Amino acid sequence: MEAQLNLKHKIGQGISPQQFADGMKNRNMENSKILNTKEKFDFIYDNFTLAQEDQKSFFTALNNRSDLHCLILCTDWCPDVIWNVPLLFRVMEQSGIPTEVLPMEEHLETMDHFLTNGGRNQPIAVFLNASGDVLGRWGARPAYIQAVMDRFKKNNPDKQAADYMEKLNQTYGEIGELYQVSNEYQEVILHELRDLFTAFSS
């Protein structure tokens, strides 16, 4: 945990989830199999529900805590943001946790505290207490999907290799497929968030 990190100065620096959603540009991400990013984002947001009673009651119970705050570092041009951020928004609403989006390009110094294998992968959801201490983070992808990218990076260390971009695009396609094939990734995110909240609640 990044307990020593304090981001109190960042609270109030972001935009609301609604402002982020409203300001999204429409993009076509063929490698990731998203033909209309804003439409997809809105569809996931509109259709996501906490189906399991125990998940619902767990996140609803967080409304009793007034000391949590969520900062989400992201942009609208990243496919993982399109899949994962609508879900993060919904869970934070259910949990009553005030949430703001820090557009990544405007907050790179904050983003650089939360690199994934040395890279600025997004989205990153950062959870703070009332004093602004970082309690934990989630992102950029559910672990089983992140594993696909980790494997690619391990097997292709040379970014200058002739076929690097081709293989990277194939990997994005594979990741897009995993998101597309079912809502399993949503269940995994809920479990990961639940584990995270449980860890810093205890």
ChimeraX attribute file (.defattr): number of C-alpha atoms within 10 A of each C-alpha:
attribute: neighborCount
match mode: 1-to-1
recipient: residues
	/A:1	10
	/A:2	12
	/A:3	10
	/A:4	8
	/A:5	13
	/A:6	15
	/A:7	16
	/A:8	16
	/A:9	8
	/A:10	14
	/A:11	16
	/A:12	13
	/A:13	14
	/A:14	19
	/A:15	15
	/A:16	15
	/A:17	20
	/A:18	11
	/A:19	12
	/A:20	17
	/A:21	16
	/A:22	11
	/A:23	11
	/A:24	15
	/A:25	12
	/A:26	14
	/A:27	16
	/A:28	15
	/A:29	17
	/A:30	13
	/A:31	18
	/A:32	22
	/A:33	18
	/A:34	19
	/A:35	14
	/A:36	15
	/A:37	23
	/A:38	19
	/A:39	15
	/A:40	16
	/A:41	22
	/A:42	14
	/A:43	13
	/A:44	18
	/A:45	20
	/A:46	12
	/A:47	9
	/A:48	14
	/A:49	13
	/A:50	17
	/A:51	9
	/A:52	9
	/A:53	8
	/A:54	10
	/A:55	15
	/A:56	15
	/A:57	13
	/A:58	15
	/A:59	21
	/A:60	16
	/A:61	13
	/A:62	18
	/A:63	16
	/A:64	10
	/A:65	12
	/A:66	12
	/A:67	14
	/A:68	21
	/A:69	23
	/A:70	22
	/A:71	23
	/A:72	28
	/A:73	29
	/A:74	26
	/A:75	20
	/A:76	22
	/A:77	15
	/A:78	16
	/A:79	24
	/A:80	23
	/A:81	25
	/A:82	24
	/A:83	24
	/A:84	24
	/A:85	27
	/A:86	21
	/A:87	23
	/A:88	24
	/A:89	21
	/A:90	18
	/A:91	20
	/A:92	18
	/A:93	15
	/A:94	19
	/A:95	20
	/A:96	19
	/A:97	21
	/A:98	17
	/A:99	24
	/A:100	24
	/A:101	25
	/A:102	27
	/A:103	19
	/A:104	20
	/A:105	11
	/A:106	12
	/A:107	15
	/A:108	14
	/A:109	10
	/A:110	14
	/A:111	22
	/A:112	14
	/A:113	11
	/A:114	23
	/A:115	15
	/A:116	16
	/A:117	9
	/A:118	8
	/A:119	10
	/A:120	18
	/A:121	20
	/A:122	25
	/A:123	28
	/A:124	26
	/A:125	24
	/A:126	19
	/A:127	23
	/A:128	23
	/A:129	19
	/A:130	11
	/A:131	12
	/A:132	18
	/A:133	18
	/A:134	22
	/A:135	22
	/A:136	19
	/A:137	20
	/A:138	20
	/A:139	25
	/A:140	23
	/A:141	23
	/A:142	22
	/A:143	15
	/A:144	13
	/A:145	17
	/A:146	15
	/A:147	13
	/A:148	15
	/A:149	17
	/A:150	15
	/A:151	11
	/A:152	16
	/A:153	16
	/A:154	9
	/A:155	9
	/A:156	15
	/A:157	10
	/A:158	11
	/A:159	11
	/A:160	9
	/A:161	10
	/A:162	9
	/A:163	11
	/A:164	16
	/A:165	12
	/A:166	11
	/A:167	13
	/A:168	17
	/A:169	14
	/A:170	15
	/A:171	19
	/A:172	21
	/A:173	17
	/A:174	18
	/A:175	23
	/A:176	21
	/A:177	14
	/A:178	17
	/A:179	21
	/A:180	15
	/A:181	9
	/A:182	9
	/A:183	12
	/A:184	12
	/A:185	20
	/A:186	18
	/A:187	15
	/A:188	16
	/A:189	19
	/A:190	18
	/A:191	14
	/A:192	16
	/A:193	21
	/A:194	14
	/A:195	12
	/A:196	16
	/A:197	18
	/A:198	11
	/A:199	12
	/A:200	12
	/A:201	10
	/A:202	5
